Amino acid sequence: MIHPKLIRRLLHIQRVLVRHGLDEVLEATHLLGPLRHLGKLSPEAWRESRDLPRAVRIRRTLEDLGPIFVKFGQTLSTRRDLLPDDVAEELVKLQDRVPPFPGEAAQRIVEKALGRPVSELFAEFDPEPLASASVAQVHAARLHEGSQVIVKVLRPDIEQQIHADIALLREVAHLARRFWPEARRLRPVEVVAEFEKTILDELDLVREAANAAEMRRHFEDSEMLYIPKIHWPYTRREVLVMERISGIPVGDVARLKAEGVDLKLLAERGVEIFFTQVLRDSFFHADMHPGNIFVTPEAKYIAVDFGIVGSISHQDKHYVAENFRAFFNRDYRRVAEMHIESGWIPKDSRVEEFESAIRAVCEPIFEKPLKEISYGHLLLRLFQVARRFDMEIQPQLVLLQKTLLNIEGLGRDLYPDLDLWQTAKPFLERWFKEEMGPKAALRKVQTEAPQWAEHWSEMPMLVHRALADVVGGKLAVEFRSRELAGLREELRRNQRRTLAGIAGGSLLISGSLLLGAMPMAAGLCGALGLGLLIGAWL
């Protein structure tokens, strides 16, 4: 049952749909019951021309419904597995076109949040905003100590509006799950929940400041990316004060060329930044549209606006990296296996059928020159293919897909001959080597050594008990069957391996503990321990 407070908003949405000639959407969904028939009685139903393409009418509808629906459309534009191609392409054009609110209102919000007059907080504060978006707007200012800063201020009453519209989206998603057969695969409730988390995070500017500070630490002294400094004493939930930067907007290619920026290097660095953030840091800027990216003459990126960031689990990161590598190597069997192993498609799916479907999509694309291949769109095409195999949408990967498309599109705009494979391959190979090679194993030993050291005092007793059990015959097993003679010998070998493993592990731990005080003894213990461990498994 829809909450009565949402009925008025639903009727408004219905009127907007009818005005843009989208009443067939209401007819097709079967979600709103008798409400969908009321639009036929509205005079607007006879005034609106239906000559415009459907995708254009959908975009205009979302723009008329307000900033939350614009942002939801922007999110959906990355989900080509959900939408027809024409609609997805049109939704990419959605922009926040929100008029600024008065500078006096911004000053009142700043003063209330920081508890002091603007004149005391800043030596200068420009009431005319530099930029205005759906959630906040930005003003230029100067601190008393001389630093040039920007002041980001949340829009008045934006939180109430967002909560109301999110509640409506949630209700529609629940109705879809109940009445729409495709909803199980498309998981609308989970998609709305992921969008809700993203948009609500944007309402907390302290969280955005923390995101910026975290990313600044990751790229400290980097020659590829610069993150502005946060001025924490002036930052609250409704107000964020950040270092003001100067750079060339990344979308102004003509100016970049005039300034002599190396566009090939810039495009390649964008790809490397993406893979570094995703695979090294598991933490990435997820709103990489041109309005948030600037460039220095030295081909160094400057990023702003960290309201939307993404994180990825170790398991998902592994599968994403494996998918990239498998695509690049045309290992379609591995792609199919990983989708089944990860649970993205049902476990009872036939690997051979899924592999064949993937090959049918990929092979024609890979016949093109590598520089003409869009790997972002390739992944989305594969998600469309996976629809036939009941692939469930992975809401946690929405931001990753969106960011990949943004980065690749941005790189191609800067340098049309960008070869994503040649740029990404060395990074991916290096990442796999570091994650799965000997160095990774050594790092794991170093990380877990303190925990082993906590149990070092128990090791001699455990070794003594194991040896005593062997001598006392407690670990011996009497076999009378000739058929089990081989199993008895295997058990003996396992006993010897176990003892050798315990002794080798003890010596390795001893070596790590003695490393600082007695290097030679530590080296001897380590060598003996490693020898025992290797011998145990030969």
Beta strands, then each sheet from edge to edge (+ up, - down):
strand 1: 124-125
strand 2: 131-132
strand 3: 136-142
strand 4: 148-154
strand 5: 225-226
strand 6: 239-243
strand 7: 248-249
strand 8: 283-285
strand 9: 293-295
strand 10: 301-303
strand 11: 309-311
sheet 1: 1+ 3- 2+
sheet 2: 1+ 3- 4+ 6-
sheet 3: 5+ 10+ 9- 7+
sheet 4: 8+ 11-
end
